[in-house]
Amino acid sequence: MDFRLHFEKDNTMKPTKKVILYYKVSAKGVTILGIKGRASQLHIPETIDDMPVVAIEDFAFSIETEQPQLEEENLGEIFLCLSADKRTAVPKEDDGDAILRIILPDTIRRIGAYAFSGCNALGSIVLPEGLEEIAPYTFSGCSALEALTLPQSIQKIGSYAFFDCHSLKALTIPDKVTAIERYAFYNCRSLYKINIPKNTEHLETGLFLNCDSLYDIYFGQCKHISDLIAVLNHELLLTIDFPDARAKLLIPDFQYEYIEDTPARQFHQVNYGTGHLFRQCIRNSDIDFRRYDELFYLTRREDAAVLVLLLAVYRLSYPYRLVAERRETYLSYVREHLLFAADYYIQNNDLEVLRQFAQWGLYTNEALPKMIEMAQKKGKTEILSFLMDYQHKKRNPIKKKSFDL
């Protein structure tokens, strides 16, 4: 039996699009099978036929490619026609606007593989709070998706789940995730920041392949690190939680090429830059901090000044297994380049690091007036206030009173 439920149209609203959702009903609730027609905004209802919508079937909203997306101001509420259809093959209808936004109800517990594959104009989607898995290829080809909030209930991310999400910039993986399958973030070329939770024990191959912009990676424990960054030869910032402390390590970049040894008929990899040496300090379940700190002389000689500064400051700020001799080496470098360092952190409005400089005893009477002038010229009022207050206290230290008894 074919059944259609029509929502009343509000004449005060913008023009709406007609969309037909195909679904089936089971004892557990309603499963969305597919869609006929396209609209810029889809708001999936919580109930159909007085039954909760509990699942999105495989390939339900998938498409080979979308039409050019609309301007945001043309969005309107969707006028849904819900059609009961228990056929396994759901007809695809590409007519209409590209899907820009999808809102899913919290009643949904499962989203099938390839559910939104190819929706390359999709820029926003609200996932249900009870969802436990991002199935394989769920968002593959969603090249306009820049940000996504994963529900805290997620426990698994399937293979190729975010394949070709070229615009995705950051992703916070929930603590309950125990497994991330192969090539989950393959070709996420704008991905800049991501975390691997402490509970994630099962990590498959190629997760960050072609993630050319990935810089900031947090590890909830020191595991799998070497394998995961093996495909990344650009600069990296690694934050690693150990049982008793946190470490923050900057890893320089490196380049390589293969040179042919003609007589031997062999090719040899030739590396350029210090990054490959620093990566040798990173193991899957431990870090060779001693060797990492020993390489500082090399990065001072070969790498850019900002990178060297950041490496030293991160190591001083998170001094896990940092011996006194190496700490003094880092402090001496920052002390020698104090005005350069101050200019960088003032420009980036990083008051926390400037406070640390004071705690480390780096400020001098000669440098403080110049730093105050920098903060004033750059309009950093909070930093200016801190520096002036510090200068005043330095000039007028609190004297302890003594009494003769």
C-alpha positions as CSV (number, residue, x, y, z in Angstrom):
1,M,0.0,0.0,0.0
2,D,1.3,3.4,-0.9
3,F,0.8,6.0,1.8
4,R,1.7,9.7,1.9
5,L,1.8,12.0,4.9
6,H,1.6,15.7,4.0
7,F,2.8,18.4,6.3
8,E,0.8,21.7,6.1
9,K,2.7,24.4,4.3
10,D,3.2,27.7,6.2
11,N,2.4,30.5,3.7
12,T,4.7,32.9,5.7
13,M,7.7,30.7,5.0
14,K,10.0,30.7,2.0
15,P,9.2,28.4,-0.9
16,T,9.7,24.7,-0.1
17,K,10.8,21.7,-2.0
18,K,8.9,18.4,-2.3
19,V,10.9,15.4,-1.2
20,I,9.8,11.8,-0.8
21,L,11.4,9.5,1.7
22,Y,11.1,5.8,1.2
23,Y,10.9,3.8,4.4
24,K,10.1,0.5,5.9
25,V,8.6,-0.4,9.3
26,S,9.7,-3.1,11.7
27,A,9.1,-3.9,15.3
28,K,12.0,-1.7,16.3
29,G,10.8,1.3,14.3
30,V,11.2,3.0,11.0
31,T,14.2,2.7,8.7
32,I,14.8,5.3,5.9
33,L,15.5,3.5,2.7
34,G,16.1,6.2,0.2
35,I,15.0,9.6,-1.2
36,K,13.3,10.9,-4.3
37,G,14.1,14.5,-5.2
38,R,16.7,16.7,-3.6
39,A,16.4,19.8,-1.4
40,S,19.0,22.1,0.1
41,Q,17.8,21.3,3.7
42,L,16.5,18.1,5.0
43,H,15.1,17.7,8.5
44,I,14.3,14.0,9.1
45,P,11.3,13.6,11.5
46,E,11.5,11.7,14.8
47,T,8.5,9.6,14.0
48,I,6.6,8.3,11.0
49,D,3.3,6.4,11.4
50,D,3.7,7.0,15.2
51,M,6.8,4.9,15.1
52,P,10.3,6.3,15.9
53,V,12.8,6.7,13.1
54,V,15.6,4.4,14.2
55,A,17.9,3.8,11.2
56,I,19.2,5.1,7.9
57,E,19.8,2.4,5.4
58,D,22.9,1.9,3.3
59,F,23.2,4.3,0.3
60,A,20.0,6.1,1.5
61,F,21.1,9.7,0.5
62,S,24.1,8.8,-1.6
63,I,24.6,10.2,-5.0
64,E,27.4,10.1,-7.6
65,T,27.7,13.9,-7.6
66,E,25.6,16.9,-6.5
67,Q,24.6,20.0,-8.5
68,P,26.3,23.3,-7.6
69,Q,25.2,24.5,-4.2
70,L,22.7,27.3,-3.4
71,E,23.4,30.5,-1.6
72,E,22.7,30.2,2.1
73,E,19.9,32.7,2.1
74,N,17.8,30.6,-0.3
75,L,17.4,27.8,2.3
76,G,13.9,27.0,3.4
77,E,12.1,24.4,5.5
78,I,11.5,21.1,3.7
79,F,8.0,20.0,2.8
80,L,8.2,16.3,3.2
81,C,6.1,13.6,1.5
82,L,6.8,10.4,3.3
83,S,6.0,7.4,1.2
84,A,5.8,3.8,2.6
85,D,7.6,1.5,0.2
86,K,9.0,-1.9,1.2
87,R,10.8,-2.6,-2.0
88,T,14.5,-3.2,-1.5
89,A,15.5,-1.2,-4.6
90,V,14.7,2.5,-4.0
91,P,14.6,4.7,-7.1
92,K,17.1,7.5,-7.2
93,E,16.0,11.0,-8.1
94,D,18.6,13.7,-8.7
95,D,16.3,16.5,-9.6
96,G,16.3,19.5,-7.3
97,D,18.8,21.4,-5.2
98,A,22.1,20.0,-3.8
99,I,21.8,19.0,-0.1
100,L,23.5,21.6,2.0
101,R,22.2,20.6,5.5
102,I,20.8,17.5,7.1
103,I,19.3,17.3,10.7
104,L,18.8,13.8,12.1
105,P,16.7,13.0,15.2
106,D,18.2,11.5,18.3
107,T,16.0,8.5,17.9
108,I,18.3,7.1,15.2
109,R,20.7,4.4,16.3
110,R,22.2,3.2,13.1
111,I,23.4,4.9,9.9
112,G,24.4,2.5,7.1
113,A,27.4,2.4,4.9
114,Y,27.6,5.0,2.1
115,A,24.6,6.8,3.6
116,F,25.8,10.2,2.5
117,S,28.4,9.2,0.0
118,G,28.8,11.7,-2.9
119,C,26.9,14.5,-1.2
120,N,29.6,17.0,-2.2
121,A,27.6,20.1,-1.3
122,L,26.8,18.9,2.2
123,G,28.3,21.4,4.6
124,S,26.4,20.7,7.8
125,I,24.9,17.6,9.4
126,V,23.6,17.1,13.0
127,L,24.2,13.5,14.0
128,P,22.0,11.7,16.6
129,E,23.3,11.5,20.2
130,G,22.8,7.7,20.5
131,L,24.8,6.8,17.3
132,E,27.4,4.1,18.1
133,E,29.2,3.8,14.8
134,I,30.3,5.8,11.7
135,A,29.9,3.0,9.1
136,P,32.3,2.5,6.2
137,Y,32.2,5.2,3.5
138,T,29.4,7.1,5.4
139,F,30.8,10.5,4.4
140,S,33.0,9.5,1.5
141,G,33.1,12.3,-1.1
142,C,31.4,14.9,1.2
143,S,34.0,17.4,0.0
144,A,32.2,20.5,1.4
145,L,32.0,19.2,4.9
146,E,34.2,21.5,7.0
147,A,33.3,20.6,10.5
148,L,31.4,17.7,12.2
149,T,30.6,17.0,15.8
150,L,30.7,13.3,16.6
151,P,28.3,12.1,19.4
152,Q,30.0,10.9,22.6
153,S,28.3,7.5,22.1
154,I,30.4,6.7,19.0
155,Q,32.5,3.5,19.6
156,K,33.8,2.7,16.1
157,I,34.8,4.5,12.9
158,G,34.6,2.4,9.8
159,S,37.0,2.1,6.8
160,Y,37.0,5.0,4.4
161,A,34.4,6.7,6.6
162,F,35.7,10.2,5.7
163,F,37.4,9.4,2.4
164,D,37.8,12.5,0.2
165,C,36.3,14.9,2.8
166,H,38.6,17.6,1.3
167,S,37.3,20.5,3.4
168,L,37.2,18.8,6.8
169,K,39.5,20.9,9.1
170,A,39.3,19.3,12.5
171,L,37.7,16.3,14.2
172,T,37.3,15.4,17.9
173,I,37.0,11.7,18.2
174,P,35.0,10.7,21.3
175,D,36.7,8.8,24.2
176,K,34.6,5.7,23.8
177,V,36.0,5.0,20.3
178,T,37.9,1.7,20.5
179,A,38.5,1.1,16.8
180,I,39.3,3.1,13.7
181,E,39.4,1.1,10.5
182,R,41.7,1.4,7.5
183,Y,41.9,4.6,5.4
184,A,39.3,6.2,7.6
185,F,40.6,9.8,6.8
186,Y,42.3,9.0,3.5
187,N,42.5,12.2,1.3
188,C,41.3,14.6,4.0
189,R,43.7,17.2,2.6
190,S,42.5,20.1,4.8
191,L,42.5,18.1,8.1
192,Y,44.6,20.1,10.5
193,K,43.8,18.8,14.0
194,I,42.7,15.4,15.3
195,N,43.0,13.2,18.4
196,I,43.4,9.5,19.1
197,P,41.7,8.7,22.4
198,K,43.2,6.6,25.1
199,N,40.7,3.8,24.6
200,T,41.4,3.4,20.9
201,E,43.4,0.2,20.8
202,H,42.5,-1.1,17.3
203,L,44.0,1.2,14.6
204,E,44.3,0.0,11.0
205,T,46.6,1.1,8.2
206,G,46.6,4.3,6.1
207,L,44.5,6.4,8.4
208,F,46.2,9.7,7.5
209,L,47.3,8.9,4.0
210,N,47.4,12.1,1.9
211,C,46.4,14.3,5.0
212,D,48.8,17.0,3.7
213,S,47.7,19.7,6.2
214,L,47.6,17.5,9.4
215,Y,49.6,19.3,12.0
216,D,48.2,18.9,15.5
217,I,47.7,15.3,16.7
218,Y,46.8,14.3,20.3
219,F,47.4,10.8,21.6
220,G,45.6,9.7,24.7
221,Q,48.5,7.2,25.3
222,C,51.8,6.5,23.8
223,K,50.7,3.8,21.3
224,H,50.7,3.4,17.6
225,I,52.4,6.8,17.1
226,S,55.2,5.7,14.8
227,D,52.9,3.8,12.5
228,L,50.4,6.6,12.2
229,I,52.8,9.4,11.4
230,A,54.9,7.3,9.0
231,V,53.0,8.6,6.0
232,L,53.4,12.3,7.1
233,N,56.7,14.0,6.2
234,H,55.6,17.5,7.0
235,E,55.9,19.4,10.3
236,L,53.9,17.9,13.1
237,L,52.9,18.8,16.7
238,L,52.4,15.7,18.8
239,T,50.7,15.9,22.2
240,I,51.1,12.6,24.1
241,D,49.7,11.6,27.5
242,F,51.8,9.4,29.6
243,P,50.6,7.9,32.9
244,D,52.4,10.5,35.0
245,A,52.6,13.6,32.7
246,R,52.0,15.1,29.2
247,A,54.6,15.7,26.5
248,K,54.4,18.1,23.6
249,L,56.9,17.6,20.8
250,L,57.4,19.5,17.6
251,I,58.6,17.3,14.7
252,P,60.3,19.2,11.8
253,D,59.5,18.3,8.2
254,F,61.7,16.6,5.7
255,Q,61.8,15.9,2.0
256,Y,63.2,12.9,0.1
257,E,63.9,11.6,-3.3
258,Y,65.1,8.3,-4.8
259,I,68.6,8.3,-6.4
260,E,69.6,5.5,-8.8
261,D,72.8,3.7,-8.2
262,T,73.3,2.6,-11.8
263,P,76.1,0.0,-11.5
264,A,74.2,-1.7,-8.7
265,R,70.8,-1.2,-10.3
266,Q,69.3,0.0,-7.1
267,F,67.5,3.0,-5.8
268,H,68.4,4.8,-2.5
269,Q,66.3,7.2,-0.6
270,V,68.0,10.5,0.1
271,N,66.5,12.7,2.9
272,Y,66.7,16.5,3.2
273,G,65.9,18.3,6.4
274,T,66.0,17.2,10.0
275,G,62.6,15.7,10.3
276,H,63.6,12.1,9.5
277,L,66.0,12.1,12.4
278,F,63.5,13.4,14.8
279,R,61.0,10.8,13.6
280,Q,63.5,8.1,14.6
281,C,63.0,9.2,18.2
282,I,59.3,8.4,17.9
283,R,58.4,4.8,18.6
284,N,55.0,3.1,18.8
285,S,55.0,2.7,22.6
286,D,57.8,5.1,23.8
287,I,59.8,8.2,22.9
288,D,63.5,8.5,23.0
289,F,63.6,11.9,24.7
290,R,67.3,11.9,25.3
291,R,68.0,11.6,21.5
292,Y,65.2,14.1,20.7
293,D,66.9,16.7,23.0
294,E,70.3,16.0,21.6
295,L,69.1,16.9,18.1
296,F,68.4,20.5,19.1
297,Y,71.8,21.6,17.8
298,L,70.9,20.3,14.4
299,T,67.5,22.0,14.1
300,R,69.2,25.3,15.3
301,R,71.5,25.0,12.4
302,E,69.1,23.9,9.6
303,D,65.5,24.9,10.4
304,A,63.5,28.1,10.4
305,A,63.8,30.4,13.5
306,V,60.1,30.1,14.4
307,L,60.2,26.3,14.3
308,V,63.3,26.2,16.5
309,L,61.6,28.6,19.0
310,L,58.4,26.6,19.2
311,L,60.3,23.4,19.6
312,A,62.3,24.8,22.6
313,V,59.2,26.4,24.2
314,Y,57.1,23.3,23.9
315,R,59.8,21.3,25.5
316,L,60.2,23.7,28.3
317,S,56.5,24.0,28.9
318,Y,56.1,20.2,29.0
319,P,59.4,19.0,30.4
320,Y,58.7,15.3,30.6
321,R,62.0,13.4,31.0
322,L,63.9,16.7,30.4
323,V,67.3,16.6,32.1
324,A,68.7,19.8,33.7
325,E,71.5,20.2,31.2
326,R,69.1,20.1,28.2
327,R,66.7,22.4,29.9
328,E,69.4,25.0,30.3
329,T,70.2,24.6,26.6
330,Y,66.6,25.4,25.7
331,L,66.5,28.3,28.1
332,S,69.7,29.7,26.8
333,Y,68.3,29.7,23.2
334,V,65.1,31.6,24.2
335,R,67.2,34.0,26.3
336,E,69.5,34.7,23.4
337,H,66.5,35.3,21.1
338,L,64.2,36.9,23.7
339,L,63.0,39.9,21.6
340,F,62.3,37.6,18.6
341,A,60.4,35.3,20.8
342,A,58.5,38.1,22.5
343,D,57.5,39.6,19.1
344,Y,56.1,36.2,18.0
345,Y,54.1,35.5,21.1
346,I,52.8,39.1,21.4
347,Q,51.7,39.0,17.7
348,N,49.9,35.7,18.5
349,N,48.4,37.2,21.7
350,D,49.8,34.3,23.7
351,L,49.8,35.7,27.2
352,E,50.3,32.2,28.8
353,V,53.8,31.7,27.2
354,L,54.8,35.3,28.1
355,R,53.9,34.5,31.7
356,Q,56.0,31.4,31.5
357,F,59.0,33.5,30.3
358,A,58.6,35.6,33.5
359,Q,58.5,32.4,35.6
360,W,61.7,31.2,33.9
361,G,63.4,34.4,34.7
362,L,64.1,35.4,31.1
363,Y,63.1,39.1,31.2
364,T,65.8,41.7,31.6
365,N,65.7,45.4,32.3
366,E,66.9,46.1,28.8
367,A,64.4,43.9,27.1
368,L,61.2,44.9,29.0
369,P,60.8,48.4,27.6
370,K,61.1,47.1,24.1
371,M,58.6,44.4,24.7
372,I,56.2,46.9,26.2
373,E,56.6,49.0,23.1
374,M,55.8,46.0,20.9
375,A,52.6,45.2,22.8
376,Q,51.5,48.9,22.6
377,K,52.1,49.1,18.9
378,K,50.3,45.8,18.2
379,G,47.3,46.9,20.4
380,K,47.6,43.9,22.8
381,T,46.2,45.5,25.8
382,E,46.1,42.5,28.2
383,I,49.7,41.6,27.4
384,L,50.7,45.3,27.8
385,S,49.1,45.4,31.2
386,F,50.9,42.3,32.3
387,L,54.3,43.5,31.1
388,M,53.9,46.9,32.7
389,D,52.8,45.4,36.0
390,Y,55.8,43.0,35.8
391,Q,58.2,45.9,35.2
392,H,56.8,47.8,38.1
393,K,57.2,44.8,40.5
394,K,60.7,44.2,39.2
395,R,61.7,47.8,39.9
396,N,60.0,47.9,43.3
397,P,60.4,44.4,44.8
398,I,58.5,43.8,48.0
399,K,60.9,44.2,50.9
400,K,60.5,42.0,54.0
401,K,60.4,43.9,57.2
402,S,62.6,42.7,60.1
403,F,62.0,43.4,63.8
404,D,64.4,43.4,66.7
405,L,63.1,41.6,69.7
